[in-house]
Structures are given as structure tokens and as C-alpha cells.
Amino acid sequence: VADKYGRKPVTMWGSVGLIISNILTSMVKNADQFYFFRFMNGFLVNFIMVAAYTLCMETIGSRYRAWMTSWFCGAFGCGIMLLSGFASYIKTWRELQFWICLLGLPTVIGWSIQTESYKWLISKNRLDEAKAVATHIMKKNNPKSKITKEKIELLNQAIEQKNLEKGDDQNQKSANI
């Protein structure tokens, strides 16, 4: 799904879906509803994690990928420890389930400032958007980076080639008419 629609929208809408599913889980009336919404919670967590991990790895420079992978995986352990702490203070599972969903709100807010993966944009031939994202990343990280400038120059060449191909296609269409 993230390969078709993009890493950012899949992660964001999956997070919104997970928050809603967690709220609904806290309000179930019978075991069948509970099983359904717990299944949805598990499905959405995996849905989000694959897209979010891919987005991180495509956005983070190769120098920081190993560190980011450790952090990404370590967040699960921290979450389990936090859940134990919350459970010792919140006595009913319904309240605990509701408060868990609130922990997802910073994720949704954080994704509002996250850019789409420029590598995904390139794979979808959305070169102008990819150039804008790469330029934004370069300005934030290191404007003097030789590697980033080379990538942007390659994107410029690809955009020029795409425009030339469009021009050839339009000329062929008009010749056929």
C-alpha cells in the first residue's frame, strides 16, 4: 500500500485509524467486538510500522541508519515499559485502552511536518516534488553537502530529460493528427 500511495499518507492515516480503533476498543460491549477491534489494532500497527520504517530509512542518511534502526526497534521496549507503568495507575482495561490511544496523537502531529520520501517520489516519476523535498532536506541538514548537491543536479537532469520526452510525445501526437 505504501508503495502505491506513498509512505507519509499511509503512516498518517494508519495512525489516525489506530487512534479511532483504540477508542472503539475501549467502548466494546461484547467479546466479538473486542476481538475485531484488537485485530484491527494489530493490523494497523503493522500497517504503520512498515511504512514508517521505510520512510525513515529512505529519509535518513546512510551514516545514521544503523542508529535509527536501533532507536526504531528500541521504541517498542520503551512502550512496553510505559504500558506497565500506566497499568499500575489505571485500574480498568477500558480506561487504559483509551489512554493508550492518546499516545498516538504526537505521531499524527509529527507526521504533519514530515516530508514524503524523495526516493518514493522519484520511483513514481514525480521529479519536481522530489527535487523540492531534496532541496528542503539539504537546506535543513547541510547546505554545503557535495552529495546532496550532486543528487539535486541528477534530479535536474532527469527533469530536463522528462520535459524533452514530453515535448517529443506532443510533437508526435500533433504530427499524427
C-alpha positions in Angstrom: 0.0 0.0 0.0 2.8 2.4 0.9 4.5 1.7 -2.5 1.3 2.7 -4.3 0.1 5.7 -2.2 3.3 6.9 -0.5 4.9 6.3 2.9 3.7 9.5 4.6 -0.1 9.2 3.8 -0.2 5.5 4.7 1.6 6.2 8.0 -0.6 9.2 8.9 -3.9 7.6 8.0 -2.9 4.4 9.7 -2.1 6.3 12.8 -5.5 8.1 12.7 -7.2 4.7 12.1 -5.3 3.2 15.1 -6.4 6.0 17.4 -10.0 5.5 16.3 -9.7 1.7 16.7 -8.3 2.1 20.2 -11.1 4.4 21.2 -13.7 1.9 19.9 -11.9 -1.0 21.6 -12.4 0.8 24.9 -16.1 1.0 24.3 -16.9 -2.5 23.2 -20.0 -4.3 24.6 -19.1 -8.0 23.9 -16.2 -10.3 23.2 -16.8 -10.4 19.4 -16.4 -6.7 19.1 -13.3 -6.8 21.4 -11.7 -9.5 19.1 -12.5 -7.5 16.0 -11.1 -4.2 17.3 -8.0 -5.9 18.8 -7.4 -7.5 15.4 -7.7 -4.1 13.8 -5.3 -2.6 16.3 -2.7 -5.3 15.5 -3.3 -4.9 11.7 -2.9 -1.1 11.8 0.2 -1.2 14.0 1.9 -3.4 11.4 0.5 -1.3 8.6 2.0 1.8 10.2 5.3 0.2 11.2 6.3 -1.0 7.7 5.5 2.4 6.1 7.1 4.4 8.9 10.3 2.3 8.9 10.6 2.5 5.1 10.1 6.3 5.3 12.8 6.6 8.0 15.3 4.6 6.1 14.6 6.5 2.8 14.9 9.8 4.5 17.8 9.3 6.9 21.3 9.4 5.5 23.3 6.2 5.4 25.5 7.4 8.1 22.7 7.3 10.7 20.7 4.3 9.5 22.1 1.8 12.0 21.5 4.2 14.9 18.0 4.9 13.7 17.2 1.2 13.3 18.2 0.6 16.9 16.1 3.5 18.1 13.1 2.5 16.0 13.2 -1.1 17.5 14.0 0.2 21.0 10.8 2.3 21.0 8.8 -1.0 21.3 10.6 -1.9 24.5 10.1 1.6 25.9 6.4 1.4 25.0 6.0 -1.9 26.9 7.7 -0.5 30.0 5.5 2.6 29.8 2.4 0.4 29.5 3.3 -1.4 32.7 3.7 1.9 34.5 0.4 3.2 33.2 -1.4 -0.1 34.1 -0.3 0.2 37.7 -2.1 3.5 38.0 -5.1 3.0 35.7 -7.2 0.2 37.2 -9.7 -0.7 34.4 -8.7 -2.0 31.0 -11.2 0.3 29.2 -9.5 3.4 30.7 -6.1 2.0 29.9 -7.1 1.3 26.3 -8.4 4.9 26.0 -5.2 6.5 27.4 -3.1 4.3 25.1 -4.8 5.9 22.0 -3.8 9.4 23.2 -0.2 8.4 23.0 -0.7 8.2 19.2 -1.6 11.9 18.9 2.0 13.2 18.8 2.6 10.8 16.0 -0.1 12.4 13.9 1.2 15.8 14.7 4.7 14.8 13.9 3.8 13.5 10.5 2.3 16.9 9.6 5.9 18.3 9.5 7.4 15.1 7.9 8.1 15.2 4.2 7.3 12.4 1.8 10.3 10.2 0.8 12.0 11.8 -2.2 13.1 8.3 -3.2 9.5 7.2 -3.4 8.6 10.4 -5.4 11.4 9.6 -7.9 10.1 6.0 -8.2 6.7 7.4 -9.1 8.3 9.9 -11.6 7.2 12.9 -9.6 10.6 14.5 -10.1 9.6 18.2 -9.4 8.3 17.2 -6.0 11.3 15.0 -5.3 13.6 18.0 -6.1 11.6 20.2 -3.8 11.9 17.7 -0.9 15.6 17.0 -1.6 16.2 20.8 -1.6 14.3 21.2 1.7 16.3 18.4 3.3 19.6 19.9 2.0 18.7 23.3 3.5 17.9 21.8 6.9 20.8 19.4 7.1 23.9 20.7 5.4 23.6 23.2 2.5 27.3 22.7 1.6 27.0 18.9 1.3 28.5 17.8 -2.0 26.5 14.6 -2.1 23.1 16.3 -1.7 24.1 18.9 -4.4 25.0 16.0 -6.7 21.6 14.3 -6.1 19.8 17.6 -6.8 21.8 18.0 -10.0 20.9 14.5 -11.1 17.2 15.3 -10.4 17.5 18.5 -12.5 18.9 16.4 -15.4 16.1 13.8 -15.0 13.5 16.6 -15.0 15.0 18.1 -18.2 15.0 14.7 -19.8 11.4 14.2 -18.8 10.4 17.6 -20.3 12.2 16.7 -23.5 10.4 13.4 -23.7 7.1 15.2 -23.1 7.9 17.6 -25.9 8.7 14.7 -28.3 5.4 13.0 -27.3 3.4 16.2 -28.0 5.2 16.7 -31.3 4.4 13.1 -32.3 0.8 13.5 -31.4 0.4 16.7 -33.4 2.2 15.0 -36.4 -0.2 12.1 -36.2 -3.2 14.4 -36.3 
